[in-house]
Amino acid sequence: MKKKIVIALGHNALGTTLPEQQEAIKNTAKAIAAFVEQDYQVVITHSNGPQVGMIHTAMSEFAKAHSDYTATPMSVCSAMSQGYIGYDLQNGIRSELISRGIYKTVSTVLTQVTVDPYDEAFYKPKKQIGRILSKDEAMQEEAKGNHVTEVEGGYRRVVATPKPMDIVELDSIKALLDADQVVIACGGGGIPVLTQGHTLKGASAVIEKDTAAGFLADQIEAEMLVILTGVEKVSLHYGTPEEKAVDYISVSEAKELLAKGEFEAQTMAPKIQAAVDYIGDSAVRKTLITKLTSESVVGEKTGTMIGK
């Protein structure tokens, strides 16, 4: 059987603007195609921070200018970002595969992820989204029941980052993998939804991309999780004279380092936590955290490996 791998693409693999995204994906596609060439079954998930923020801002401005339209919920903005990022990824990966003589379908699954309405994150929203708001705009957001926080230059809306409970389209993802397709799923952490009877209702939240990637890797029983980020290796004592890049961290060491607050809460800590949760007690699962450097990632010649 082919080995399954989940590749989590960070901001550097996608860029920010539409032209940046299309250009960045050319390099990203090379790394992904290299895994396919080595006969891996590949599932890709990706960040969507700048993209969903852009969509949310655009739709909010549109609603302000046109009174007949209501503001667009965060869940819908997440769905939009999955669609247009997936579109560019599909085309970029397909072109790179064909250039290597590989003819394989690349599919994007619009993915919903259920969350717990009583998740503690809903009581302490922290994830900043959208543009900087004026005081009047911030008050309008609060009047709608949304949360805002004061930042340099004004205010920004903040949303919760709950943990994933279930991937609604998991069977579809598995079916596409069984058909030997390259699958793009859980983009931006997935569209967070709440279960209400037989209905799924979009939640005003964002699921952390790395958390969702680890959860997805566990659910499809992948042999490896690759988290592509902006640095080549994980560093201890980051930003100090004692900074040291490391090649390998055991799960037990990772847990201790997380407990000590060794990693920056908004950047590296979620990646390490995702690796720990995904690997669990497995003796064979492993996670590679590294910078996107094409074929060198495939041979595990770069980055920091986390495992037993």
N, C-alpha and C positions, 0 to 999 in steps of 0.2 A: 504494500500500500504506500501511496505517496505521503510524504510528511506534510502536515498542515502548518502554516505559519500565518500569524497576524502581524501586519505591518502598520504601525500607528504613525501617521505623518504629522509633523508639527508645522508651525507657521513658516519656517524656512523652506519647506518643501512645496509651499503653495503661493507665497507672496501675499500682497495685500490688495492691490488694484486688479482689475480685469486683465490688463496687459501683463502685469507682473506675474499673475497666476499662470497664464498660458506659457510664459517663458520659463518659469520655475518648474512647471510640470514636465518640460522636455528632459531635464536632468533627473527628476524624480522617476520618470518612466524607465530610464536606463537601469536604475537600481532594482525596480520591481521586475522588469523584464529579465534581469540576471537571475533572480530567484526562480522565475518560471522556467528559464532555460535549464536550471539545475533540477527541474522536475518537482518543484514544490507545489502544493495546492495553496494558493495565495488569497488571503482576505485582507482588504485594506480598509482602515478607518482613518479619519483625518480630523484635524482641528477646523474651526470655523469662526474663531473670534472676530477678526476684522470683517469677515464677510457677513456674518449675522448682524454685527453692529451696523454695517453699512445699510443692510436691508431694513433693519428696524428703524434707523434714522430716516431713510427714504420714505418708508410707508407712513411714519409718524408725520413727516412734513406734508405728504400728500393728503392725509386726513385733515390736517390743519387748514390746508388750502381749499379743500372740497368738503363742505359741511354735510353732504349726502353720504359720505363714507366714514366708517368707523375706524378706529385705530386697529392695527393688525396685531393679534396676540403673538407672544414670543414663540409659541409652538409652531405657528404658521411660518414665522420668519426662519425658524430652524429647518422646516421642511423645504423652504425655498433655497436655503444655502446648500442643503444636501443635493438638491437637484442640479444647481448650476456648477458646483464643485465636481460632482459626479460626472457631469457632462464633459467637462474639460479633462478629467482624469481618464474617463473611458476612451476618448479620442487620442489622448497622448500615449496611453499605454498600448492601445491597439496599433497605432502607427509604429511604435518602437518594436513591438512583437513581430509585425509583418516585415520590418526591415531586417529582422533576424531569421526570417523564414518560418516563423511560428504563427499559425492561424488558429486563434482561440478567441472566443467571445468574452468581452468584458462587460459586466452588468452592474448597475447600481440598484441597490434595494433601498427604497424609501423606508427607513427603519424607525419604529416607535419603541420606546423603552419605558416600561412601567416603573413608577416610583411610589414610595410610601407617603401618603398624605400627612402622616405624623412624623416623618423624618425630621430630625432636629434642625436640619439645614433650613427648613421653611420658617423656623422661628428666629434664625440668625442669618439672613441673606447677606452675602458678601461679594458676589461676583458682579463687577462693574460692566455695564454694557452701554452702547450708544454714545452719542456725542455729549459734550459738556452743555448743561442746561443753565438758564438764568434762574434767579430765585423764583420768579413768577411761574416759570415752566415747571420747576421742581414742586411748587405748591400744587400745581394742577395734577402732576403725577401722583402726589400723595392723596389728593382728593379722589382719585380713581382707585385708591387702595394699594398703589404701588409704593415701593420703598426707594428712597434716594439717600445719597451720602454727599457730604461736602468735600470737594476736591479743589486743587489749585485752579482758580479761574471760574469757579462756579459749583455746579452739582452734577452728579451722574446717577442714573438709575442703577439699583443693585437688585439682583435676583438670587434665589437659593441655588445650591449645588447639591441636590440629593443623590444618594447612592442608587444605582440600578438594581431592580428586583427581577425583571424578566424582559427578554427581548421578544416582542410580539411576532416578528417575522422570522424567528429563528429557523423554522422548518423550511422556509423559502431559501434562506442562506445555505442551509445544509444541502438542499436539493440542487442548487446551482453548483456547489462544490462537487457533489457527486457526478454532475455533468461535466466536470473538469473545466469549469469557467473560472476566470478571475473575477472575484466579487468585491464590490465596494459597499460597505455597510456601516451602520452606526456612526455616520458622519456627524461631526460636532458633538459626539457623545450620544447621539440618537435624539429623537424628538421625545421629550419627557411627557408622559401621559399618566393620568390617574384612572383607575378602573372604577366605574360607577355602574353597577349591574352588568348589563351586556354592552355598555357603551364605554368608549375610551375618550377622556376629556383632556385636552392639552393643559399642561401645568405651566405656570409662570416661573420657569426655572431653566437652568442649563446644567447638563450632566458633564462632569469633567471628562475630556476626551481620553485621557490616559486610563482613568477608572473604567470607562466603558470598554476600552480596548482590552484590558485585562479580563474583564467579565466576559466579553465575547470570546476571547481565546480559551477561557475555561469552558464555556458552553459548547464550543465545537471540538473540544479536546485537542487543541493545537499543541504541537511539540515545542514551539518557540514563539515568543512575543518579541518583536523588534520595535523599539521606540526610537524614532528618528527625531533628533532635536538640534539645537544650535551649537552644541559642544561635542568634541570628539569623545571625551571620557567624563565619567562622574569624578568630581574632585571632593576631597575632604578638606575642611578648613578653608572653604572657598572665599576668595577675596582677601586673604590674610597672607603674611609672609611665609606661613607654614603650609600654604596650599599644596596639595599633592594629588595628582591624577592616579586613579587606581584601575587595574585591569580586571580584578575579580572581587566580588563581595558575596559571601554566603548569605543565605536567607536569615540565619540567626544574627549575623553581624548587621545586616540591613535593619532588622527590627530594633536592635540596640541603638543604632545610629539615628533612626527615626525618633525613638523615645527621648534621645538627648537633644533633639532639635538641630541636628547637624546640617540638614538640608533646608534650603529656602522654601518657605511654605507655598509660594505661588508658582514656583518653577520646577525644581527637582524633586521635592518631597512627594508630590502626587505620582510621579513616575516610579519612584522607589516603592511607594505603597502599593501601586498597581502591580508591580513585579512580585512583591511579597504575597499579595492576595491571590494572584494567578498561580504561582508556584505551589503555595500551600505546603503539603507534606510530600509532594511528588519528588521522586528521586531522578526523574528524567526531564521534567520541564525546566526551561531556562529562559532568561530575558536578556536581551542585548540592548543597551542604551548607547547610542552613538550619533555622530553627525552623518548626514547624507553624503556618502562618498562613493556612489555607484558600486562597482563589483567588489570592492574591498569589504563591504558589509556582508556579502554572501559568504565569503570565506572566513568570516569572523576574525579578520585580521586587524580589526580596529574596535574601539569602544570598550565599555565596561560590561562584563558578563555577570549576571546574578543567577545563582543556582544553589544546589545542595553542596 
